[in-house]
Amino acid sequence: GALSLQAALNPAHTEYLFFVSKKDTTHQFSKTVQEHNRAVKQYQLKKK
């Protein structure tokens, strides 16, 4: 509720601009679009 809204209005300062949801319910964060695209291929596009 309120804490989520506060976090959205006041995001943490970080160099990470992108994230990918991994199948184990964790996330891979990336600083560049190139890193992000690699993570998408690794975690979203690969077969089980």
NUDORO-421359 format. One record per residue (C-alpha): residue number from 1; residue in three letters; z, x, y. Coordinates in steps of 0.5 Angstrom, whole numbers. Example, Ala and Ser with C-alpha at 12.3 -4.5 7.8 and 13.67 -1.06 7.14 Angstrom:
BEGIN
ATOM, 1, ALA, 16, 25, -9;
ATOM, 2, SER, 14, 27, -2;
//
This chain:
BEGIN
ATOM, 1, GLY, 0, 0, 0;
ATOM, 2, ALA, 3, 3, 6;
ATOM, 3, LEU, 3, 10, 4;
ATOM, 4, SER, -5, 10, 2;
ATOM, 5, LEU, -7, 7, 9;
ATOM, 6, GLN, -3, 13, 12;
ATOM, 7, ALA, -6, 18, 7;
ATOM, 8, ALA, -13, 15, 9;
ATOM, 9, LEU, -11, 15, 17;
ATOM, 10, ASN, -8, 22, 16;
ATOM, 11, PRO, -12, 26, 11;
ATOM, 12, ALA, -10, 33, 9;
ATOM, 13, HIS, -13, 39, 12;
ATOM, 14, THR, -17, 42, 6;
ATOM, 15, GLU, -24, 46, 5;
ATOM, 16, TYR, -26, 41, -1;
ATOM, 17, LEU, -31, 36, 1;
ATOM, 18, PHE, -33, 34, -5;
ATOM, 19, PHE, -30, 31, -12;
ATOM, 20, VAL, -32, 29, -19;
ATOM, 21, SER, -28, 25, -23;
ATOM, 22, LYS, -28, 28, -30;
ATOM, 23, LYS, -27, 24, -37;
ATOM, 24, ASP, -20, 27, -38;
ATOM, 25, THR, -18, 23, -31;
ATOM, 26, THR, -17, 29, -27;
ATOM, 27, HIS, -22, 31, -22;
ATOM, 28, GLN, -26, 37, -20;
ATOM, 29, PHE, -26, 39, -12;
ATOM, 30, SER, -32, 43, -9;
ATOM, 31, LYS, -33, 46, -2;
ATOM, 32, THR, -40, 46, -2;
ATOM, 33, VAL, -46, 42, -5;
ATOM, 34, GLN, -48, 47, -9;
ATOM, 35, GLU, -41, 47, -13;
ATOM, 36, HIS, -41, 40, -13;
ATOM, 37, ASN, -48, 39, -16;
ATOM, 38, ARG, -46, 44, -22;
ATOM, 39, ALA, -40, 40, -23;
ATOM, 40, VAL, -44, 34, -23;
ATOM, 41, LYS, -48, 37, -29;
ATOM, 42, GLN, -42, 40, -32;
ATOM, 43, TYR, -37, 34, -32;
ATOM, 44, GLN, -42, 27, -31;
ATOM, 45, LEU, -49, 29, -34;
ATOM, 46, LYS, -47, 32, -40;
ATOM, 47, LYS, -46, 29, -47;
ATOM, 48, LYS, -40, 28, -51;
//
